[in-house]
Amino acid sequence: MEMIKTDFVLDAKGLACPMPIVKTKKAMNNLEAGQVLEVQATDRGSKADIKAWSESSGHQYLGTVEESDVLKHYLRKANGEEKLEKNHPHVITNDELEQKLSSNEELIVLDVREHAEYVFRHIPKAKSIPLGELENRLDELNPETPIYVVCRTGNRSDLAAQKLTDKGFKQVVNVVPGMSGWESQTENALN
């Protein structure tokens, strides 16, 4: 295998979402435009997370190489001509989502966490489509129905909400802080 030249290597092994992204953001801030960052992670969800984050922030996602149980993600820092990181403009709190759910409005709660996260604890009737699968499963969602996107902390759901909006979905809202702060009823798929 050919070696990939990098300017900095970030060790994010053993960290779970959102920490690989948090550390990646900090590392990117210390690089010069055009430099390449290698992020080493063991969190399987980091593949979709880092790719989506790089796309939303304007940095170039070069790819991921898997070696044993380590994912090596390669990113190139944007120069000043590329867009700044954006956040989805439509956001509600967990409490506001809970009120909408109790009013029986027609809506979709879209859980973009990894399948294992969803299985152990999720909002009743939430639809599970992990962020990394979203692009290939858009046909499972109605673009005219309000979609409330949830993840663990609001980071992956923000990226998913942006992606849905870019694909023509009309009413997409990011739920913050998401499952890390969800105190209402939950289900698990193990029972």
N, C-alpha and C positions, 0 to 999 in steps of 0.2 A: 504494500500500500504506500502511496506517495505521501510524504509528510506535508501537512498544511502549515504554512508560515503564518504565525500570529504575532501580534504585538503585546498581548497580555492574556494570561490564563486565569480564569476565575474558578475557584473551587466552591461549588454549591452542592457537593455530594452530601446526601443525608438530610437535606432540607426539603420541606414540603411547601406547597403553594401558600402564600404568595412570595415566600422568601427568595427563590431563585430569580424572580422578576425584580424584586426590590434590590438585590445585590447586583443584578445586571444593569439596572438603571444607574446605580452609583458608579459602577465600573465604567460605563459608557461616558459618564460626565468627565472622567479623568483622561479619556483618550482624545487624540487629535482627529480631525476629520480625515476619513479614509483609512484609519487604522482598523485592524481586525482583532476582535475579541473571541476567545474560546471560552465557553461556559461549560464546565463539567458538572453534570447533575445525575442523580439517580431517581428523581421523581419522574415517573413515566408521563405524567401530565405536562411536564415542562416542555416537551416537544411542541405541542400545540400552543401552549402559553407564550413561549418565547417567540415563536414564529408570528403569532398574532400581535404581540406587543411590538415587535420590530416593524411590522407593517403599519401599525397605527402611529408609531413614533417617527416614521420616515427613515429609520435605519434599514440597511439592507440585510435581510436574512439570507445567508449563503447556503445553509444546509445543516444537517445533523448526521454525525457518524456514530454508530453504536459499537462500542468495544466492551465485551462482557456485559456487565450490568451498568456501565457508565454511558450516558448520552453526552456526546461532545457537540455542542451547538456553536456555529460560527456566524458572527455578525460583523458587519462593516459599519463603522460610525458614519452617519450622514454628514454632509458638508452644509454650510449655511443656506444653500439654495433649496434644500429639501424641506419638507413641511415639518412643523413642530408637532410633538405628541398632542393628540386631541382626546377629549373625553366626550362620551355620549351626552347630549344636552338634556335628555329627559330622564329624570331620576326620581324615585320615590323611596320612602323608608319602609322597613318591614311592617310597621304599624299601619301605614297607608295601604299596603298590599293586603294585610289581614282584613281591613275594612272592606276592600273591594271583594275579597273572597266571601265574606259573610253577606254581602248584598246580592249574591248570586248573579252578578253581571257575566255576560259571555266574555271569557278571556282565556288565555293560555298562560300557565306558569311554565316557563321553559327552564329546566335545570341543566346547566352546561358543565357541571362538575364531572369528574371521571365516574364511570359506572360503579366502582367500589364505594365511592363516597355516597352516591345516591342510594345504593342498596341498604346501607346501614341507617340512613336518616334522610327523609325528604318531606316536602310539603305535600299533603294529600292531593292526589290527582295531577301532580306536576309531571310534565313530560320530560323524560331524560334523553338529551342529545348532547354528549360531551363536545366541548369546543372543537376538538380536533376532527370531529365527524360532521360538524354543522354544515359545511360547504356542500357535502355530498347528500345531505338529508333535508335540504330546504323544502322539497316537495311534500314533506310530512306536516308542514305548517301552512296555515291560511294567511296570506299576506294582508287580508282585510280585518282579521281578528286582532284585538289588542293583545300584545305579547309582553309579559312581565318576565324579564330574564334574571335568574338568580344563580349565584355560585356560592363559594364559601365566604368571600370577603367583599365582593363587588368588582374585583379586577377582571377576572375572566368574563363575567357577565357584561362588563363595559365593552370589552373587545367584541363579544358576540352581538351586542346591541348595535354597535357600529357596523358590523358585517351585515346584519339583517337589514338595516336601513340602507346601506349601499346596494343591496340586492332588491330594493323596491318595497320592502315591508313598510307599511304606513304608520302603524301605532306601536312603537317599540319603546319599552321603558326599562331602565336598569334599576334593580332593587338593591339598596344599600342599607345595612352592611351584609345582607344575605344570611346564609345559614349559620355563620359564626355568631349572629345575634338573634336568631329566630327563637322566640320563646313560646310560640303558639303550637298547636297540634302538629305532630309529625307522624309519619308512618315509616316502616321499614319493610323491605321486600323479603326478609328472611322468615317472617311468620306465615 
